[in-house]
Structure formats: C-alpha cells, structure tokens
Amino acid sequence: MPSIKPADGEEELDPIDRLRLISTWSIAILAILGVGAALYLAREPLVPVVTAFVVGVMLSPAAQALEEHKVPRLLSATLMVLFTAILIGVVVALIASPMADLAGRLPQLGAKLQVLEDSWRRLELSLGVNPATSSPVIPAPGLGWVPTTLGYLTVPVTGFIYFLVVLLLFISWWPDLRRQLVMTFASRDSRLKALKILNEVEASLAAYLLTVSCINVCVGAAGGAIAWLTGLPFPFGLGALAATLNFIPIVGPILMIVVLALVGLVTAPSFGAGLLPAALFMLAVFLEGQFITPTIIGRRLEINNLAVILSLLFWTWMWGPVGALLASPLLIVGLIVREHLRPDEPS
C-alpha cells in the first residue's frame, strides 16, 4: 500500500511520534466519554449543585453590593435565597392554575377533536378506505398520567430543597472559595489569568441574568396580554409560563405556542379563534427573537446560534429541563474559559 505523503511544508511523522499522537487523541476521547458518562449517571446530585453554583455566581455581584453597604454576607445570602424561593414558588403557583384547568378540560378537547376525526373518516370512505380497519387518527386525551406524575414529584421537591441549601452556602462562602481557587495556582501569571476568568464569568453571568430576565418578563407580559385580549382563562398564569419557558432558547417559545394552542382550542368556540392566541404569540416571539434580543444583547453576549442549539441539545439530553435552562449560562462560561486559555491569533 502506498504511503500517504505529507502536504507541502509539513514534516512527516515517524512511527513513534504517530503512535504517541494516536495515543494522546485516544486518551482525550476516552476522558471526554468518561466525563460525559459521569455527568449523566450522577445527574440527580449534580443538577441542584451545578444550578446553585450558576445562580450563585449570577447573584454574587448583588451580594457584594449589599456587603459594601454593611450588610453581613450571611444575611445577604439568606435574603437572596428567600427571595429566590418565594419567586419560584409564586411562578409555580401561577403556572399551576392554567395547567390544572387545561388538564380538567382535556375531555372537552377530545370532543372537539372528534369532529376532525369524523371528517377524516368521511374522507377515508370517499377514498375507499375501510374505517373499521384503520387506527384512530387523534387519540382521546385522558388523565391517566396524573398519578404517575404526582409520584415523580418527590425527586424534584427534594432537589429544590437541596438547591436552596447549596445556594445559601455558596453565596456565603463564594469570596473565600474564589480566593482559594486563585491561590491554588503557583505562578503570578496563572493567578492573574484565573482572576480575570472569574471576574469575567461573574460579570457575564450577572449581565445575562439581568438582561434575559428583563426580556423574558416583557415576553411574559406580552403573552399574558394576548391571553387576556383573546379571552383565555388565567392570563397571569399563562404570562408567567411564557416568561419561564422563554429562558429555554428555541424550545421554550415553541412549547408556549403549543400550550396557547391547546388552551385556545378547549376554550374558544371555533378552531380559528382557538389558534389566534398561539398565532399572535408566535408573532411576538418572532419580533423578540429577530430584532429585540439581538439589538440588546447581540454585542454583549455574542454566541453562535449553532453553538446555542448544540449546547441546548447536549444539556437537555444530560439533565432534562434544568439542563435546558443551564445550557446558555454554561456555554457562556465555556466560551470565556476558552477565550482566556486559547486566545485567538491576531489577524
């Protein structure tokens, strides 16, 4: 077999160097697979801890500001954790009402969808298809999933309490932990680089939380207004759901459109009126995603859309819905670390 010649300007590797290169790449791939397997298998204890770390870093500038105003660190951490718990509790309470109402109206949706199925059956008869041998086009929705869902609530509630405890400890100890992280490096240059990374991570995540929260509150207000104007029940709850889901890039707005379509179909007198809220919210999300958000944070947080989608897919597969919420912050942290450890060559 003829040997592959190196390109012009490249030196041909001898067999020993080639084996070393293959060995290095093999070890790197095995290490990546091992870390991925560990992240997946240990997701239950890791999810609340990593979430607490990310949220704690986001809130650390606020805690530092309170500390500069003579508020003890432990007290400021306690106030922030209480505020976070109350905020999440209020959002969950607002979201629970429309979701419970939608679950109770699923039989009505099934009756309306039966009209579509009857029309489809008539179309099959006209085409010569025997309806007795065909499967149902639209399965009737049921409530058999409710007991199973309630049985799975124990793990999320336990993880939420674990998250609050770790968040309290993290915000309280973050200055000391940060100092110890910097001091673990031996050389002065390494310490300065680590300090710059931590400073930029703090500033970027805090800016991300503030900016995205303001944008999502506006999206939630738009969703609530659309629900109110089109006569949907629980407009405040639907607005809170829209704001919460909008923290998940791409997938969150799509889920909200589906929810509005379902709520509209079970409450509106016609299919056209039922789909109107979803269509209006789709228009609002399109304007927000194409014009508003890029204008506000496009230059501050320049992230490639492909990288966002890949990060979203990876962390959702790893850690579920919480991973989807953490996808963008973790991507920002990764890009910052990469920028400092492997800076781009000047053009």
Disulfide bonds with the S-S distance in Angstrom:
none
